[in-house]
Amino acid sequence: MPSNFFTPVEEREKIFYTELVQCGVLHEKAFTAAKILASGQPDELLSFEERKVVKDACEKWFVKNKLYKR
């Protein structure tokens, strides 16, 4: 079900950044990944380096989140 609330890009960046840092992603990488994720751009428009940063950060988040839920 779609949400009726609009979350500004800056707020989404803060949320992504906080989640990534809490799971052990380095601050610089978390900041870059959060900015990319919050922008909402499709993968096709991202450069190889941007995709790699996001993939690395999200994989680390996924592993830590999975361990936390156990």
N, C-alpha and C positions, 0 to 999 in steps of 0.2 A: 504494500500500500504506500503510495507516495506521500511524503510529508508535506504539510502545509507551511512549514517553517523554512525560512531562508537563513542559512548560516554564511556569514561573510567569509571571504577567502582568508583574511587574517586570523579569524577564529579557528578555521579548519587547520591552518598552519600550526597554530599553538597546540591544538589537540594532537595532531600527528607528531609534532616535535616532542611533546611531553611523553606520549606513549613510547616512542622510539628510544628516548633517553632512559626512561625507566627500565627498559629491557636491555640496556647495556650498549646501545649504539653510540659511537663517538659523537660529540656535539656537532662538529662540522658536517659530518655525513648525515646526521639526523636533521640538521637545519636544511641542507640541500634537498634531501629526500622529502621532507615535509613541504617545502616550497613547491616541488614538482607534483607531489600527490594532491596538494590543495588546488593546484591550477586546473586539474581535471582534463588535461590534454590527453588525447589518445596516444597509445604507444608508437604509432606510426610517425608522429610528429616529434618524438623525442630523439635526441642523438644517442649514439651507442654508449657514451660515458654516462649520460643521464639515466638510461635504462639500467646500466650496471650498478650505479649508486642506489637506485630505488630497489633493485632486486636484492642486493646485498643487505640493505637495511631491513627490508621486509622479511627476508629469510631469517635474519637474526631475531627479529621480533617474533616471528612465528614459532621458532624453536623455544625461546624463553617463555612465551605465552602458553605453549603446550605443556611445558614443564610446570609452570605455575598452576595450571588447571588440574594437574594430577593430584 
